Amino acid sequence: MNIAIQSLVERKEAVINALTYSFSNGMIEGTNNLIKVIKRLAFGYRSFIQFKTRILLISNTLVPCRFLN
């Protein structure tokens, strides 16, 4: 228990900031993890554009393209 308390005291400023502000890097970490998994599963993409498109499709961030008539 002493080690846990000592860690909190050493990181007092970071703990206060985490409790004060609502910012989080959780979304970025999740996206990075998703990209790493896709890289492992889809080894050997020849085209970076296809690889990028796959990442955007899987992460639901691909914006549909509207063609002009």
MDTraj code that builds the backbone (N, CA, C; nanometers):
import mdtraj as md
import numpy as np

residues = "MET ASN ILE ALA ILE GLN SER LEU VAL GLU ARG LYS GLU ALA VAL ILE ASN ALA LEU THR TYR SER PHE SER ASN GLY MET ILE GLU GLY THR ASN ASN LEU ILE LYS VAL ILE LYS ARG LEU ALA PHE GLY TYR ARG SER PHE ILE GLN PHE LYS THR ARG ILE LEU LEU ILE SER ASN THR LEU VAL PRO CYS ARG PHE LEU ASN".split()
xyz = np.array([
    [0.0829, -0.1194, 0.0000],
    [0.0000, 0.0000, 0.0000],
    [0.0868, 0.1250, 0.0000],
    [0.1994, 0.1182, 0.0684],
    [0.2880, 0.2342, 0.0736],
    [0.3405, 0.2709, -0.0656],
    [0.3666, 0.1702, -0.1470],
    [0.4172, 0.1960, -0.2820],
    [0.3109, 0.2675, -0.3648],
    [0.1857, 0.2271, -0.3509],
    [0.0769, 0.2910, -0.4253],
    [0.0601, 0.4369, -0.3824],
    [0.0654, 0.4636, -0.2544],
    [0.0525, 0.5999, -0.2032],
    [0.1713, 0.6841, -0.2490],
    [0.2900, 0.6273, -0.2459],
    [0.4091, 0.6982, -0.2897],
    [0.3994, 0.7340, -0.4390],
    [0.3464, 0.6426, -0.5184],
    [0.3293, 0.6696, -0.6611],
    [0.2317, 0.7849, -0.6836],
    [0.1220, 0.7875, -0.6083],
    [0.0252, 0.8965, -0.6205],
    [0.0860, 1.0310, -0.5806],
    [0.1662, 1.0297, -0.4763],
    [0.2303, 1.1538, -0.4311],
    [0.3288, 1.2034, -0.5357],
    [0.4046, 1.1123, -0.5958],
    [0.5025, 1.1510, -0.6977],
    [0.4352, 1.2054, -0.8233],
    [0.3164, 1.1549, -0.8530],
    [0.2455, 1.1966, -0.9739],
    [0.1246, 1.2837, -0.9405],
    [0.1366, 1.3612, -0.8362],
    [0.0264, 1.4422, -0.7857],
    [-0.0291, 1.5360, -0.8934],
    [0.0584, 1.6044, -0.9656],
    [0.0138, 1.6990, -1.0677],
    [-0.0636, 1.6275, -1.1794],
    [-0.0150, 1.5117, -1.2227],
    [-0.0834, 1.4358, -1.3284],
    [-0.2196, 1.3863, -1.2810],
    [-0.2290, 1.3434, -1.1575],
    [-0.3567, 1.2960, -1.1030],
    [-0.4568, 1.4110, -1.0949],
    [-0.4116, 1.5268, -1.0503],
    [-0.5008, 1.6432, -1.0412],
    [-0.5488, 1.6831, -1.1803],
    [-0.4573, 1.6842, -1.2785],
    [-0.4969, 1.7181, -1.4150],
    [-0.5970, 1.6176, -1.4705],
    [-0.5782, 1.4894, -1.4434],
    [-0.6695, 1.3866, -1.4927],
    [-0.8092, 1.4027, -1.4328],
    [-0.8162, 1.4458, -1.3085],
    [-0.9460, 1.4642, -1.2438],
    [-1.0102, 1.5981, -1.2796],
    [-0.9293, 1.6964, -1.3164],
    [-0.9799, 1.8300, -1.3480],
    [-1.0342, 1.8392, -1.4896],
    [-0.9583, 1.7852, -1.5867],
    [-0.9934, 1.8006, -1.7277],
    [-1.0579, 1.6728, -1.7807],
    [-1.1436, 1.6907, -1.8813],
    [-1.2139, 1.5751, -1.9370],
    [-1.1461, 1.5214, -2.0634],
    [-1.0243, 1.5645, -2.0899],
    [-0.9525, 1.5172, -2.2078],
    [-0.9007, 1.3761, -2.1857],
    [-0.8997, 1.2986, -2.2941],
    [-0.8491, 1.1620, -2.2869],
    [-0.7924, 1.1241, -2.4228],
    [-0.6923, 1.0388, -2.4228],
    [-0.6362, 0.9924, -2.5494],
    [-0.6871, 0.8522, -2.5827],
    [-0.7978, 0.8142, -2.5250],
    [-0.8532, 0.6813, -2.5461],
    [-0.8902, 0.6528, -2.6907],
    [-0.9480, 0.7502, -2.7595],
    [-0.9860, 0.7306, -2.8993],
    [-0.8633, 0.7089, -2.9872],
    [-0.7591, 0.7857, -2.9636],
    [-0.6369, 0.7729, -3.0425],
    [-0.5714, 0.6373, -3.0163],
    [-0.5668, 0.5955, -2.8911],
    [-0.5080, 0.4659, -2.8576],
    [-0.5868, 0.3523, -2.9223],
    [-0.7193, 0.3639, -2.9229],
    [-0.8029, 0.2627, -2.9862],
    [-0.7800, 0.2550, -3.1367],
    [-0.7652, 0.3703, -3.1995],
    [-0.7391, 0.3737, -3.3432],
    [-0.6024, 0.3143, -3.3743],
    [-0.5018, 0.3493, -3.2942],
    [-0.3683, 0.2924, -3.3138],
    [-0.3703, 0.1409, -3.3005],
    [-0.4438, 0.0899, -3.2021],
    [-0.4546, -0.0546, -3.1832],
    [-0.5242, -0.1189, -3.3026],
    [-0.6287, -0.0551, -3.3542],
    [-0.7009, -0.1065, -3.4704],
    [-0.6082, -0.1154, -3.5917],
    [-0.5276, -0.0124, -3.6136],
    [-0.4353, -0.0119, -3.7267],
    [-0.3330, -0.1239, -3.7132],
    [-0.2833, -0.1453, -3.5926],
    [-0.1863, -0.2535, -3.5708],
    [-0.2478, -0.3898, -3.5997],
    [-0.3737, -0.4092, -3.5597],
    [-0.4410, -0.5371, -3.5849],
    [-0.4611, -0.5570, -3.7348],
    [-0.5033, -0.4521, -3.8051],
    [-0.5229, -0.4620, -3.9504],
    [-0.3906, -0.4929, -4.0193],
    [-0.2823, -0.4296, -3.9733],
    [-0.1511, -0.4559, -4.0327],
    [-0.1120, -0.6024, -4.0157],
    [-0.1439, -0.6593, -3.9000],
    [-0.1116, -0.8004, -3.8756],
    [-0.1955, -0.8931, -3.9633],
    [-0.3250, -0.8633, -3.9755],
    [-0.4146, -0.9498, -4.0508],
    [-0.3974, -0.9350, -4.2018],
    [-0.3711, -0.8139, -4.2464],
    [-0.3664, -0.7853, -4.3896],
    [-0.2230, -0.7609, -4.4334],
    [-0.1376, -0.8549, -4.4061],
    [0.0043, -0.8396, -4.4391],
    [0.0228, -0.8343, -4.5897],
    [0.0961, -0.7345, -4.6388],
    [0.1331, -0.7307, -4.7784],
    [0.0465, -0.6461, -4.8684],
    [-0.0152, -0.5419, -4.8168],
    [-0.0892, -0.4514, -4.9051],
    [0.0095, -0.3877, -5.0015],
    [-0.0233, -0.3880, -5.1288],
    [0.0640, -0.3266, -5.2285],
    [0.0404, -0.1774, -5.2389],
    [-0.0815, -0.1350, -5.2123],
    [-0.1166, 0.0049, -5.2287],
    [-0.1500, 0.0652, -5.0926],
    [-0.0852, 0.1768, -5.0619],
    [-0.1144, 0.2454, -4.9364],
    [-0.2571, 0.2975, -4.9358],
    [-0.3072, 0.3392, -5.0526],
    [-0.4440, 0.3916, -5.0611],
    [-0.5455, 0.2833, -5.0243],
    [-0.5238, 0.1595, -5.0701],
    [-0.6134, 0.0491, -5.0333],
    [-0.6052, 0.0203, -4.8837],
    [-0.4844, 0.0261, -4.8297],
    [-0.4650, 0.0022, -4.6865],
    [-0.5362, 0.1105, -4.6049],
    [-0.5194, 0.2354, -4.6455],
    [-0.5849, 0.3468, -4.5769],
    [-0.7368, 0.3344, -4.5861],
    [-0.7876, 0.2970, -4.7032],
    [-0.9315, 0.2804, -4.7219],
    [-0.9851, 0.1706, -4.6307],
    [-0.9112, 0.0624, -4.6185],
    [-0.9544, -0.0473, -4.5298],
    [-0.9613, -0.0013, -4.3852],
    [-0.8615, 0.0755, -4.3416],
    [-0.8623, 0.1274, -4.2045],
    [-0.9836, 0.2173, -4.1827],
    [-1.0099, 0.3062, -4.2775],
    [-1.1228, 0.3982, -4.2626],
    [-1.2566, 0.3252, -4.2667],
    [-1.2675, 0.2215, -4.3488],
    [-1.3917, 0.1439, -4.3538],
    [-1.4166, 0.0702, -4.2231],
    [-1.3137, 0.0081, -4.1712],
    [-1.3309, -0.0702, -4.0485],
    [-1.3578, 0.0205, -3.9290],
    [-1.2947, 0.1370, -3.9257],
    [-1.3128, 0.2261, -3.8107],
    [-1.4351, 0.3161, -3.8240],
    [-1.5135, 0.2986, -3.9305],
    [-1.6355, 0.3772, -3.9546],
    [-1.6087, 0.5267, -3.9640],
    [-1.4945, 0.5651, -4.0196],
    [-1.4661, 0.7061, -4.0373],
    [-1.4583, 0.7444, -4.1849],
    [-1.4930, 0.6522, -4.2739],
    [-1.4911, 0.6824, -4.4159],
    [-1.6162, 0.7600, -4.4511],
    [-1.5976, 0.8770, -4.5082],
    [-1.7090, 0.9627, -4.5462],
    [-1.7514, 0.9229, -4.6869],
    [-1.8816, 0.8970, -4.7092],
    [-1.9258, 0.8582, -4.8427],
    [-1.9003, 0.9689, -4.9440],
    [-1.8622, 0.9305, -5.0606],
    [-1.8327, 1.0251, -5.1670],
    [-1.9612, 1.0522, -5.2458],
    [-1.9886, 1.1793, -5.2694],
    [-2.1061, 1.2165, -5.3481],
    [-2.0585, 1.2653, -5.4837],
    [-2.1030, 1.1969, -5.5870],
    [-2.0623, 1.2307, -5.7223],
    [-2.1524, 1.3391, -5.7774],
    [-2.0937, 1.4299, -5.8538],
    [-2.1711, 1.5349, -5.9177],
    [-2.2317, 1.4835, -6.0465],
    [-2.3594, 1.5135, -6.0709],
    [-2.4269, 1.4708, -6.1936],
    [-2.4274, 1.5819, -6.2936],
])
top = md.Topology()
chain = top.add_chain()
for i, resn in enumerate(residues, 1):
    res = top.add_residue(resn, chain, resSeq=i)
    for name in ("N", "CA", "C"):
        top.add_atom(name, md.element.get_by_symbol(name[0]), res)
traj = md.Trajectory(xyz[None], top)
